[in-house]
Amino acid sequence: MGPKTPMPEQDFFRHPLREQINLKHPLVRLAELINWDRLGVLMSESFVSSKGRPASSPRLIAGLLYLQHAFDLSDEEVVWQWVENPYWQVFTGETYLQTEPPIDPSSLTRWRKRLGEAGVEELLAETIEAAKRAGVIKAASVKRVIVDTTVMEKAIAHPTDSRLLERCREHLVKAAARHGLKLRQNYNREAPRLGLQIGRYAHAKQYKRMRKALRTLRSRVGRVMRDVERQVAQVADPGRAALMELIGRTKRILAQKPKDKNKLYALHAPEVECLAKGKARTPYEFGVKVSITTTHKEGLVVGMRSMPGNPYDGHTLAEALEQAAILCDATPEVAIVDRGYKGVAVDGVKIYHPGLRRGITRGLRAMIRRRSAIEPAIGHMKTDGKLDRNWLKGALGDAMHAVLCGAGHNLRMILRKLRLLCVFVLAALFNPSVAADVMV
């Protein structure tokens, strides 16, 4: 059964919301710029079910995802703040004031899985079209873009050997109890104490004692793992695969060494990678590389994609430009990049980076110098948006979260433009001469 189709309500005893609010509010005007019908059709295709009650309204889900990433909120926060804010309710298509949460917060998780990366890319594409309608960018602005990469960190604790080993032991002991397996020893008292000792020895720079305690902890975890592995045949099929996967990850953590490649940095998130960005404050970041494409002049996000495997920046350029061409329905002609993309060529696109000398005019030099304008855009996506920490699961969660962060950045830019227009209108009403000076 497909999603609900919103029907116009009629209640003679209640006033419609639009009669009680300021219709010039930026969120109300933003709602009028978005093509909700198109999004509803695209999102309905992602949900096909032959039984159960109808799904939630596509406009409600799309609006909540937009608000969540525009204002840096969790699933629970965006649902409860929706109840408190009448402008948010109008934005998601409500006719009358609602006093109860529209959905359970877990519905957003299920909708994200249904939409997938292609579905959330449609949400990003609609923000680009809304920006054109609002006058934030011109149609020709997508011909010239800036491309850069950053790290989107995963919601994991800082990976240390002692913590990873203790997590493996805890999960193995809980899995054994859940499946009715009897362990010879679970080390519930000794192992946490060893973890505390390792941290204290490391803080005191007593590395010989630290390594000795770490070897002891590793041997204890290995005993528990082998005990569970011997009894895995007793577990029924539905849970056996998950238990075997846990045992496999534990073996990886037990065998990996400090200088190894493709290490496991989180037991629950094997897709996490260690990326060295050369920053003094954070030499290493744990997450996934993200490629960002913005318009050269305005800084609107026209492409955003996660790049698993920590590829060389230059190898991500063709993919980033291809995504921008699909979302904007126009192929970029000029791409400004940093020195990390040096030596890369893309058919039909002129690539410029700092350091070029031959054939660089004064205008081209000024255009290349503006490449650094993407850096504050990335900073705003991390401080004002949700790019600084990704809580979604798996590689698919990385891909969807990156795209939604780009959509949230675009919405903040559109809202800022609409607020400025409101200020100019008020200035024109109260003091026309001052408004004319400001516009000039």
Secondary structure, DSSP 4 states (H G I P E B T S, - for coil): --BPPP-----TTS--GGGTS-TTSHHHHHHHHS-HHHHHHHHHHT---SSSSPBPPHHHHHHHHHHHHHTT--HHHHHHHHHH-HHHHHHTT-SS---S-SS-THHHHHHHHHHHHHHHHHHHHHHHHHHHHHTSS-GGGGGEEEEEEEEEEBS-----HHHHHHHHHHHHHHHHHHTTPPPS---TTHHHHHHHHHHHHHHTT-HHHHHHHHHHHHHHHHHHHHHHHHTGGGS-HHHHHHHHHHHHHHHHHHH--TT-SS----SS-TT-EEEE---SS-SEEEEEEEEEEEETTT--EEEEEEETT---GGGGHHHHHHHHHHHHTS--SEEE--GGGTT--BTTBEEE-TT--TT--HHHHHHHHGGGGHHHHHHHHHHTSSTT-B-S-HHHHHHHHHHHHHHHHHHHHHHHHHHHHHHHHHHHHH-HHHHHHHH-
